[in-house]
Amino acid sequence: MCVGLPGRITSTTEVAGFLAGTADFGGIARQICLANLPDAQAGDYVLVSGGFAVRILDRAEAEETLALLRSLG
C-alpha cells in the first residue's frame, strides 16, 4: 500500500529531461518528480506518492490533510 502526502512546490527544474521540483512537507523539503503533472508550478500543492506528484490539490484540501496528519503526532 502506498501513502500519498500533500506538499507545496517551492521550485521547479528540469532533471535529465524531466520536470522535477522541490516540495515542502510541513517544514521538510524533498525533491519530487513532476513529470506526470507538467502544469504544476511553484506554489501549487500536490499529492506525492513514492517521490512522484500524482495530483494537484487545492490549498484548502492540502492544508486540512496536513493539519490532520499533524494531529496524529
C-alpha positions as CSV (number, residue, x, y, z in Angstrom):
1,M,0.0,0.0,0.0
2,C,1.3,3.5,-0.8
3,V,0.6,6.6,1.2
4,G,0.3,9.9,-0.6
5,L,1.3,13.1,1.3
6,P,0.5,16.7,0.4
7,G,3.3,19.0,-0.3
8,R,3.7,22.6,-1.6
9,I,6.1,23.0,-4.6
10,T,8.7,25.6,-3.7
11,S,10.7,25.4,-7.0
12,T,10.8,23.6,-10.3
13,T,13.6,22.5,-12.6
14,E,14.4,20.0,-15.3
15,V,16.4,16.9,-14.5
16,A,17.5,14.5,-17.2
17,G,14.8,15.9,-19.5
18,F,12.0,15.5,-16.9
19,L,10.2,18.2,-14.8
20,A,11.2,18.0,-11.2
21,G,10.8,20.2,-8.2
22,T,11.3,20.7,-4.5
23,A,8.3,20.3,-2.3
24,D,7.8,21.4,1.3
25,F,6.1,18.8,3.6
26,G,5.4,20.7,6.7
27,G,9.0,22.0,7.0
28,I,10.8,19.1,5.4
29,A,12.0,19.7,1.8
30,R,12.3,16.9,-0.7
31,Q,12.9,16.6,-4.4
32,I,10.0,15.2,-6.3
33,C,9.2,14.2,-9.9
34,L,6.6,16.3,-11.6
35,A,6.7,14.5,-15.0
36,N,3.1,13.4,-14.5
37,L,1.9,17.0,-13.9
38,P,3.6,19.2,-16.5
39,D,1.3,22.2,-15.5
40,A,2.5,22.1,-11.8
41,Q,4.4,25.2,-10.7
42,A,5.8,26.7,-7.6
43,G,3.1,27.5,-5.0
44,D,0.9,24.6,-6.1
45,Y,0.0,21.8,-3.6
46,V,0.4,18.3,-4.9
47,L,-0.2,14.8,-3.6
48,V,3.1,12.9,-3.7
49,S,3.5,9.1,-3.6
50,G,6.8,7.4,-3.8
51,G,8.5,10.7,-4.8
52,F,6.1,11.3,-7.7
53,A,3.5,14.1,-7.8
54,V,0.3,12.4,-8.8
55,R,-2.4,15.1,-8.4
56,I,-2.6,18.9,-7.9
57,L,-4.6,19.7,-4.8
58,D,-6.4,22.8,-3.9
59,R,-4.9,24.7,-1.0
60,A,-7.8,24.1,1.5
61,E,-7.7,20.3,0.9
62,A,-3.9,20.1,1.3
63,E,-3.9,22.2,4.5
64,E,-6.8,20.2,6.0
65,T,-4.9,17.0,5.3
66,L,-1.6,18.4,6.8
67,A,-3.4,19.5,9.9
68,L,-4.9,16.1,10.3
69,L,-1.5,14.4,9.9
70,R,0.0,16.8,12.5
71,S,-2.8,15.9,15.0
72,L,-1.8,12.3,14.8
73,G,1.7,13.1,16.1
